[in-house]
Amino acid sequence: MTTTTIDPGLDLFAEIDRLKRERRAVILAHYYQDPDIQDIADHLGDSLDLARTAQRETEAEVILFCGVHFMAETAKILNPDRIVLLPDANAGCSLAEACPADQLRAFRREHPDHFVVTYINCSAATKAESDLICTSSNAEKMLRAVPEGRPILFAPDRNLGAWLARRVGREMDLWPGTCQVHVTFSERKILALKAQHPDAEFIAHPECEPHVLRHADFVGSTRRLLERVRDGAARTFIVGTESGILHTMRLAAPAKELIPAPVEQGAGCTACSECPHMKLNTLEKIYLALRDLQPRIELDEELRVRAARPLLRMLELS
């Protein structure tokens, strides 16, 4: 019988390192994880970075994905013969939940001419109903690959879709999904911060609401926001994305002042923004996952093959 009891005196860092060697495991982690998890990861990145890493991974027998469910599914789609673990099986995503595969399938039946570009923040079943997958890092490039004159459905993030439509100059139908983290930022409080810090640069992820993005000095994917802090001339940044990235930003640019963009009252923490799903993963759960090789991500093979097509097409175009 599997036990979840952990000796409180256990050195989790040492045990995770030992189990990782024994299991021939690799740990992938998203920037939105807790700092300790980012620090023990073999590979740290955003969705595109980690999709590429999962595709390239050839030596490991076990992939432990510190992120949310759709990310671990993506690793399994690309690595069907390897064990893929997710420390907490309940680590979901509001965007993935907003676009169930059956609803997307129904849309396609009613709009057979549409080319469906789906953000990677979706389930394997939803990917299988898509023509092409994108991330916030490569979405412009993916949309420019869609044949001219072909109507486009962009799913599931309406804010990212609206921002992209302006960038590429194409009208698109937008699925009505949003990220529960990025819609909480307060325009009023951000403007107050900008007034207090007139030399600060406000940087934001394109999943934020349009009324927030219009005040941003720079809009970009998680990785591009990190690069902006590292390489930009500003000394102070107001950061409009999930606050987990601040750990890596501080390591990359220790001399810069980083201020998390404030969220609306009643949205949780009033001075920061954390994804509750990302934060379900802990060192204890990582240890247990490596010890017990559970929870595993399992996919029906026919579904996996269908989901792989638009995903591999994205990686080829990237």
DRENDO-1510 file (C-alpha; in Angstrom, 1 decimal, always signed):
<recs>
REC; n; res; u; v; w
REC; 1; MET; +0.0; +0.0; +0.0 .
REC; 2; THR; +1.4; +3.4; -1.0 .
REC; 3; THR; +1.8; +5.9; +1.8 .
REC; 4; THR; +1.9; +9.6; +1.6 .
REC; 5; THR; +3.5; +10.0; +5.0 .
REC; 6; ILE; +6.9; +11.8; +4.8 .
REC; 7; ASP; +9.5; +11.7; +7.7 .
REC; 8; PRO; +9.7; +15.4; +8.7 .
REC; 9; GLY; +13.4; +15.0; +9.1 .
REC; 10; LEU; +13.9; +14.0; +5.5 .
REC; 11; ASP; +16.2; +16.1; +3.4 .
REC; 12; LEU; +13.9; +16.5; +0.4 .
REC; 13; PHE; +16.5; +18.1; -1.8 .
REC; 14; ALA; +18.9; +15.2; -1.3 .
REC; 15; GLU; +16.1; +12.6; -1.6 .
REC; 16; ILE; +14.8; +14.1; -4.8 .
REC; 17; ASP; +18.3; +14.2; -6.2 .
REC; 18; ARG; +18.8; +10.6; -5.3 .
REC; 19; LEU; +15.5; +9.4; -6.7 .
REC; 20; LYS; +16.1; +11.4; -9.9 .
REC; 21; ARG; +19.3; +9.5; -10.5 .
REC; 22; GLU; +17.8; +6.1; -9.6 .
REC; 23; ARG; +14.7; +6.7; -11.8 .
REC; 24; ARG; +16.8; +8.2; -14.6 .
REC; 25; ALA; +14.4; +11.1; -14.4 .
REC; 26; VAL; +14.5; +14.7; -15.7 .
REC; 27; ILE; +12.6; +17.5; -14.0 .
REC; 28; LEU; +11.0; +20.2; -16.2 .
REC; 29; ALA; +9.6; +23.2; -14.5 .
REC; 30; HIS; +7.6; +26.3; -15.6 .
REC; 31; TYR; +8.6; +29.8; -14.4 .
REC; 32; TYR; +5.4; +30.0; -12.4 .
REC; 33; GLN; +6.5; +27.3; -9.9 .
REC; 34; ASP; +7.7; +28.1; -6.4 .
REC; 35; PRO; +11.4; +29.2; -6.2 .
REC; 36; ASP; +12.6; +25.9; -4.6 .
REC; 37; ILE; +11.1; +24.0; -7.5 .
REC; 38; GLN; +12.6; +26.3; -10.1 .
REC; 39; ASP; +16.0; +25.8; -8.4 .
REC; 40; ILE; +15.9; +22.0; -8.6 .
REC; 41; ALA; +14.7; +21.8; -12.2 .
REC; 42; ASP; +16.9; +20.4; -14.9 .
REC; 43; HIS; +15.2; +22.6; -17.4 .
REC; 44; LEU; +13.3; +25.8; -16.6 .
REC; 45; GLY; +11.2; +27.6; -19.2 .
REC; 46; ASP; +7.9; +28.8; -20.6 .
REC; 47; SER; +5.5; +26.6; -22.6 .
REC; 48; LEU; +7.4; +26.7; -25.8 .
REC; 49; ASP; +10.8; +26.1; -24.2 .
REC; 50; LEU; +9.5; +23.2; -22.3 .
REC; 51; ALA; +7.7; +21.7; -25.3 .
REC; 52; ARG; +10.9; +21.8; -27.2 .
REC; 53; THR; +12.8; +20.3; -24.3 .
REC; 54; ALA; +10.3; +17.5; -24.0 .
REC; 55; GLN; +10.7; +16.8; -27.7 .
REC; 56; ARG; +14.5; +16.7; -27.5 .
REC; 57; GLU; +14.7; +14.7; -24.3 .
REC; 58; THR; +16.3; +11.3; -25.3 .
REC; 59; GLU; +18.1; +10.0; -22.2 .
REC; 60; ALA; +15.6; +10.1; -19.4 .
REC; 61; GLU; +13.2; +7.3; -18.7 .
REC; 62; VAL; +11.0; +9.5; -16.5 .
REC; 63; ILE; +9.9; +13.1; -17.2 .
REC; 64; LEU; +8.6; +14.8; -14.1 .
REC; 65; PHE; +6.7; +18.0; -15.1 .
REC; 66; CYS; +6.3; +20.7; -12.6 .
REC; 67; GLY; +3.6; +22.8; -14.1 .
REC; 68; VAL; -0.1; +22.1; -14.8 .
REC; 69; HIS; -1.9; +19.2; -16.4 .
REC; 70; PHE; -1.9; +20.3; -20.0 .
REC; 71; MET; +1.9; +20.8; -19.9 .
REC; 72; ALA; +2.5; +17.3; -18.7 .
REC; 73; GLU; +0.1; +16.0; -21.3 .
REC; 74; THR; +2.1; +17.8; -23.9 .
REC; 75; ALA; +5.2; +16.0; -22.7 .
REC; 76; LYS; +3.4; +12.7; -23.0 .
REC; 77; ILE; +2.2; +13.5; -26.5 .
REC; 78; LEU; +5.8; +14.0; -27.5 .
REC; 79; ASN; +7.2; +11.2; -25.4 .
REC; 80; PRO; +4.7; +8.3; -25.6 .
REC; 81; ASP; +7.3; +5.6; -24.5 .
REC; 82; ARG; +8.4; +7.5; -21.4 .
REC; 83; ILE; +6.8; +7.7; -17.9 .
REC; 84; VAL; +5.5; +11.3; -17.5 .
REC; 85; LEU; +4.6; +12.4; -13.9 .
REC; 86; LEU; +2.7; +15.4; -12.6 .
REC; 87; PRO; +3.3; +16.0; -8.9 .
REC; 88; ASP; -0.3; +17.0; -8.3 .
REC; 89; ALA; -2.9; +15.5; -10.7 .
REC; 90; ASN; -5.3; +18.3; -9.8 .
REC; 91; ALA; -3.1; +21.1; -11.2 .
REC; 92; GLY; -5.4; +22.3; -13.9 .
REC; 93; CYS; -5.8; +25.5; -15.9 .
REC; 94; SER; -8.8; +27.9; -16.3 .
REC; 95; LEU; -8.0; +28.3; -20.0 .
REC; 96; ALA; -7.9; +24.5; -20.6 .
REC; 97; GLU; -11.2; +24.2; -18.8 .
REC; 98; ALA; -12.8; +27.0; -20.9 .
REC; 99; CYS; -12.5; +25.1; -24.1 .
REC; 100; PRO; -13.7; +21.5; -23.8 .
REC; 101; ALA; -13.0; +19.3; -26.8 .
REC; 102; ASP; -16.7; +18.5; -27.5 .
REC; 103; GLN; -17.5; +22.2; -27.7 .
REC; 104; LEU; -14.7; +22.9; -30.1 .
REC; 105; ARG; -15.7; +19.8; -32.2 .
REC; 106; ALA; -19.3; +21.2; -32.3 .
REC; 107; PHE; -17.9; +24.6; -33.5 .
REC; 108; ARG; -16.0; +22.9; -36.3 .
REC; 109; ARG; -19.0; +21.1; -37.5 .
REC; 110; GLU; -20.9; +24.4; -37.7 .
REC; 111; HIS; -17.9; +26.3; -39.3 .
REC; 112; PRO; -16.1; +23.7; -41.5 .
REC; 113; ASP; -14.1; +26.4; -43.3 .
REC; 114; HIS; -12.5; +27.8; -40.2 .
REC; 115; PHE; -8.8; +27.1; -39.5 .
REC; 116; VAL; -8.5; +26.5; -35.8 .
REC; 117; VAL; -5.4; +27.8; -34.0 .
REC; 118; THR; -5.4; +26.8; -30.4 .
REC; 119; TYR; -3.2; +28.1; -27.6 .
REC; 120; ILE; -1.1; +25.3; -26.0 .
REC; 121; ASN; -3.0; +26.0; -22.8 .
REC; 122; CYS; -5.6; +23.3; -23.6 .
REC; 123; SER; -6.2; +19.6; -23.1 .
REC; 124; ALA; -4.8; +16.9; -25.4 .
REC; 125; ALA; -8.4; +16.2; -26.5 .
REC; 126; THR; -8.8; +19.9; -27.5 .
REC; 127; LYS; -5.4; +19.8; -29.3 .
REC; 128; ALA; -6.7; +16.9; -31.3 .
REC; 129; GLU; -9.5; +19.1; -32.6 .
REC; 130; SER; -7.1; +21.8; -33.7 .
REC; 131; ASP; -5.3; +22.6; -37.0 .
REC; 132; LEU; -2.3; +24.2; -35.3 .
REC; 133; ILE; -1.1; +24.8; -31.8 .
REC; 134; CYS; +0.7; +28.0; -30.7 .
REC; 135; THR; +2.3; +29.5; -27.6 .
REC; 136; SER; +2.4; +33.1; -26.7 .
REC; 137; SER; +6.1; +33.1; -27.8 .
REC; 138; ASN; +5.4; +31.9; -31.4 .
REC; 139; ALA; +1.7; +32.8; -31.9 .
REC; 140; GLU; +2.3; +35.6; -34.4 .
REC; 141; LYS; +4.5; +33.3; -36.5 .
REC; 142; MET; +1.8; +30.5; -36.4 .
REC; 143; LEU; -1.0; +32.9; -37.5 .
REC; 144; ARG; +1.1; +34.2; -40.4 .
REC; 145; ALA; +1.3; +30.6; -41.6 .
REC; 146; VAL; -2.5; +30.4; -42.0 .
REC; 147; PRO; -3.5; +30.7; -45.7 .
REC; 148; GLU; -4.8; +34.2; -46.6 .
REC; 149; GLY; -8.6; +34.4; -46.9 .
REC; 150; ARG; -9.2; +31.4; -44.6 .
REC; 151; PRO; -11.3; +32.4; -41.6 .
REC; 152; ILE; -9.6; +31.7; -38.2 .
REC; 153; LEU; -10.9; +30.6; -34.9 .
REC; 154; PHE; -8.4; +31.4; -32.1 .
REC; 155; ALA; -9.0; +29.5; -28.8 .
REC; 156; PRO; -9.2; +29.6; -25.9 .
REC; 157; ASP; -7.8; +32.9; -24.7 .
REC; 158; ARG; -9.8; +35.9; -26.0 .
REC; 159; ASN; -7.3; +38.4; -24.7 .
REC; 160; LEU; -4.3; +36.9; -26.3 .
REC; 161; GLY; -6.4; +36.4; -29.5 .
REC; 162; ALA; -7.4; +40.1; -29.6 .
REC; 163; TRP; -3.8; +41.2; -29.1 .
REC; 164; LEU; -2.6; +38.9; -31.9 .
REC; 165; ALA; -5.4; +40.0; -34.2 .
REC; 166; ARG; -4.1; +43.6; -33.9 .
REC; 167; ARG; -0.5; +42.4; -34.4 .
REC; 168; VAL; -1.0; +40.4; -37.5 .
REC; 169; GLY; -3.8; +42.4; -39.0 .
REC; 170; ARG; -6.3; +39.6; -39.4 .
REC; 171; GLU; -9.8; +39.3; -38.1 .
REC; 172; MET; -10.4; +36.2; -36.0 .
REC; 173; ASP; -13.3; +34.6; -34.2 .
REC; 174; LEU; -12.2; +34.4; -30.5 .
REC; 175; TRP; -13.1; +31.7; -28.1 .
REC; 176; PRO; -14.4; +33.3; -24.8 .
REC; 177; GLY; -11.8; +31.9; -22.4 .
REC; 178; THR; -9.5; +33.8; -20.1 .
REC; 179; CYS; -6.6; +33.1; -17.7 .
REC; 180; GLN; -7.9; +33.5; -14.1 .
REC; 181; VAL; -4.6; +35.1; -13.1 .
REC; 182; HIS; -4.0; +37.6; -15.9 .
REC; 183; VAL; -7.6; +39.1; -15.8 .
REC; 184; THR; -7.2; +40.2; -12.2 .
REC; 185; PHE; -4.7; +43.0; -12.7 .
REC; 186; SER; -6.1; +46.4; -11.6 .
REC; 187; GLU; -5.8; +49.2; -14.2 .
REC; 188; ARG; -6.4; +51.8; -11.5 .
REC; 189; LYS; -3.7; +50.5; -9.2 .
REC; 190; ILE; -1.2; +50.0; -12.0 .
REC; 191; LEU; -1.7; +53.7; -13.1 .
REC; 192; ALA; -1.1; +54.7; -9.5 .
REC; 193; LEU; +2.1; +52.7; -9.4 .
REC; 194; LYS; +3.3; +54.2; -12.6 .
REC; 195; ALA; +2.7; +57.7; -11.1 .
REC; 196; GLN; +4.7; +56.7; -8.0 .
REC; 197; HIS; +7.5; +55.2; -10.2 .
REC; 198; PRO; +7.6; +57.5; -13.3 .
REC; 199; ASP; +10.9; +55.9; -14.6 .
REC; 200; ALA; +9.5; +52.3; -14.2 .
REC; 201; GLU; +8.6; +50.2; -17.3 .
REC; 202; PHE; +5.3; +48.4; -17.1 .
REC; 203; ILE; +5.6; +45.0; -18.9 .
REC; 204; ALA; +2.7; +42.7; -19.3 .
REC; 205; HIS; +1.7; +39.3; -20.7 .
REC; 206; PRO; -0.8; +39.4; -23.6 .
REC; 207; GLU; -3.3; +37.3; -21.6 .
REC; 208; CYS; -4.0; +40.5; -19.6 .
REC; 209; GLU; -7.2; +42.4; -20.4 .
REC; 210; PRO; -7.0; +45.0; -23.2 .
REC; 211; HIS; -7.6; +48.0; -20.8 .
REC; 212; VAL; -4.5; +46.9; -18.9 .
REC; 213; LEU; -2.4; +46.2; -22.0 .
REC; 214; ARG; -3.0; +49.6; -23.4 .
REC; 215; HIS; -0.8; +51.0; -20.5 .
REC; 216; ALA; +2.0; +48.6; -21.0 .
REC; 217; ASP; +5.4; +49.8; -22.2 .
REC; 218; PHE; +6.2; +46.2; -23.4 .
REC; 219; VAL; +3.9; +43.2; -24.1 .
REC; 220; GLY; +5.4; +39.7; -24.5 .
REC; 221; SER; +5.4; +36.1; -23.6 .
REC; 222; THR; +6.8; +34.9; -20.2 .
REC; 223; ARG; +10.3; +34.3; -21.7 .
REC; 224; ARG; +10.3; +37.7; -23.5 .
REC; 225; LEU; +9.3; +39.5; -20.3 .
REC; 226; LEU; +12.3; +37.8; -18.6 .
REC; 227; GLU; +14.5; +38.9; -21.4 .
REC; 228; ARG; +13.2; +42.5; -21.2 .
REC; 229; VAL; +14.0; +42.7; -17.5 .
REC; 230; ARG; +17.5; +41.2; -18.1 .
REC; 231; ASP; +18.4; +43.3; -21.2 .
REC; 232; GLY; +16.2; +46.4; -20.9 .
REC; 233; ALA; +17.6; +49.8; -20.0 .
REC; 234; ALA; +15.0; +50.5; -17.3 .
REC; 235; ARG; +16.1; +50.0; -13.7 .
REC; 236; THR; +12.6; +49.4; -12.3 .
REC; 237; PHE; +9.9; +47.2; -13.8 .
REC; 238; ILE; +6.2; +46.7; -12.9 .
REC; 239; VAL; +5.6; +43.1; -13.9 .
REC; 240; GLY; +2.2; +42.1; -15.1 .
REC; 241; THR; +2.2; +38.3; -15.1 .
REC; 242; GLU; +2.2; +35.5; -12.6 .
REC; 243; SER; +4.5; +36.4; -9.8 .
REC; 244; GLY; +6.5; +33.1; -9.9 .
REC; 245; ILE; +8.6; +34.6; -12.7 .
REC; 246; LEU; +10.0; +37.2; -10.3 .
REC; 247; HIS; +12.4; +34.6; -8.8 .
REC; 248; THR; +14.1; +34.0; -12.1 .
REC; 249; MET; +14.0; +37.7; -13.0 .
REC; 250; ARG; +15.8; +38.6; -9.8 .
REC; 251; LEU; +18.5; +36.0; -10.5 .
REC; 252; ALA; +18.9; +37.3; -14.1 .
REC; 253; ALA; +18.9; +41.0; -13.1 .
REC; 254; PRO; +19.8; +41.3; -9.4 .
REC; 255; ALA; +20.3; +45.1; -9.7 .
REC; 256; LYS; +16.9; +45.8; -11.1 .
REC; 257; GLU; +13.9; +46.7; -8.9 .
REC; 258; LEU; +10.9; +44.4; -9.7 .
REC; 259; ILE; +7.3; +45.4; -8.6 .
REC; 260; PRO; +4.5; +42.8; -9.0 .
REC; 261; ALA; +1.5; +44.4; -10.7 .
REC; 262; PRO; -1.3; +44.8; -8.2 .
REC; 263; VAL; -4.6; +43.0; -8.7 .
REC; 264; GLU; -8.2; +44.1; -8.0 .
REC; 265; GLN; -9.5; +43.9; -4.5 .
REC; 266; GLY; -11.2; +40.6; -3.8 .
REC; 267; ALA; -9.1; +38.8; -6.4 .
REC; 268; GLY; -6.9; +37.0; -3.8 .
REC; 269; CYS; -3.6; +38.6; -2.8 .
REC; 270; THR; -4.1; +42.3; -3.4 .
REC; 271; ALA; -0.4; +43.0; -4.2 .
REC; 272; CYS; +0.5; +40.0; -6.3 .
REC; 273; SER; -0.9; +37.4; -8.6 .
REC; 274; GLU; -0.3; +33.7; -8.2 .
REC; 275; CYS; -1.7; +30.8; -10.1 .
REC; 276; PRO; -3.4; +28.5; -7.6 .
REC; 277; HIS; -3.0; +25.5; -9.9 .
REC; 278; MET; +0.7; +26.0; -10.4 .
REC; 279; LYS; +1.3; +26.4; -6.7 .
REC; 280; LEU; -0.3; +22.9; -6.0 .
REC; 281; ASN; +3.1; +21.4; -6.8 .
REC; 282; THR; +5.4; +21.1; -3.8 .
REC; 283; LEU; +8.8; +19.5; -3.0 .
REC; 284; GLU; +6.9; +16.9; -0.9 .
REC; 285; LYS; +4.8; +16.0; -3.9 .
REC; 286; ILE; +7.8; +15.8; -6.2 .
REC; 287; TYR; +9.5; +13.5; -3.8 .
REC; 288; LEU; +6.4; +11.2; -3.6 .
REC; 289; ALA; +6.0; +11.3; -7.4 .
REC; 290; LEU; +9.5; +10.1; -7.9 .
REC; 291; ARG; +9.3; +7.6; -5.2 .
REC; 292; ASP; +6.0; +6.0; -6.3 .
REC; 293; LEU; +6.1; +6.9; -10.0 .
REC; 294; GLN; +2.6; +8.4; -9.6 .
REC; 295; PRO; +0.5; +10.3; -10.6 .
REC; 296; ARG; +1.2; +9.3; -14.2 .
REC; 297; ILE; -0.1; +11.0; -17.4 .
REC; 298; GLU; -1.8; +8.4; -19.6 .
REC; 299; LEU; -3.3; +9.0; -23.0 .
REC; 300; ASP; -5.3; +6.9; -25.5 .
REC; 301; GLU; -2.9; +6.3; -28.4 .
REC; 302; GLU; -5.4; +7.3; -31.1 .
REC; 303; LEU; -6.0; +10.6; -29.2 .
REC; 304; ARG; -2.3; +11.1; -28.7 .
REC; 305; VAL; -1.5; +10.7; -32.4 .
REC; 306; ARG; -4.3; +13.2; -33.3 .
REC; 307; ALA; -3.1; +15.7; -30.7 .
REC; 308; ALA; +0.5; +15.3; -31.9 .
REC; 309; ARG; -0.2; +16.5; -35.5 .
REC; 310; PRO; -0.9; +20.2; -34.8 .
REC; 311; LEU; +1.7; +20.2; -32.0 .
REC; 312; LEU; +4.4; +18.8; -34.2 .
REC; 313; ARG; +3.4; +21.2; -36.9 .
REC; 314; MET; +4.0; +24.1; -34.5 .
REC; 315; LEU; +7.4; +22.8; -33.5 .
REC; 316; GLU; +8.3; +22.4; -37.2 .
REC; 317; LEU; +7.2; +26.0; -38.0 .
REC; 318; SER; +9.0; +27.3; -34.9 .
</recs>
